[in-house]
Amino acid sequence: MALTKEQKKKIIEDLKEKIARQKAMVFAGIEGVKVKDLSNLRRNLKAQNCEIKVAKKTLLELALKEKGIAVGLKSLEGEVALVLGYKDEILPAKITYEFSREKANLKILGGFIENKFKEAEEIIILAKLPSREELLAKLVGSISSPISGFANVLQGNIKGLIYALSAIKTNK
């Protein structure tokens, strides 16, 4: 069933509002993906403050153009979904990539991060990076490692002194 002009305007306005709030966008090919799988992806994205929008390429193109973003969506094959991330720049790519590994029909086609278009390969590389929390944990571990090693060395000297004193005490 064809959409009326009013429905199309409403879709474009909704897309423009979401594009204005986003920190990152990932374009995903969803041709052949089952509705049940797409619902699971939508649920996973929502839990992480992300969202997926499925709309016609021409409507997506119009909404992006009005926000000053030029992407050749018409050159992309099949149905295209827009995955938006509102909190983290890498999270939409990470969730979409993990899902695409489980469901071969979902394909990452590219994305917008830091107002620059990134090819699918770049988005996949970013998606494979550890999360922000993992990187912070590694940083804290790296920073605290020398300090804890130093504390162990100091304890070793005290233990050595105690062993020496107890050896002297037992020899008397």
Order of alpha helices (4+ residues) and beta strands (2+ residues): alpha-beta-alpha-beta-alpha-beta-alpha-beta-beta-alpha-alpha
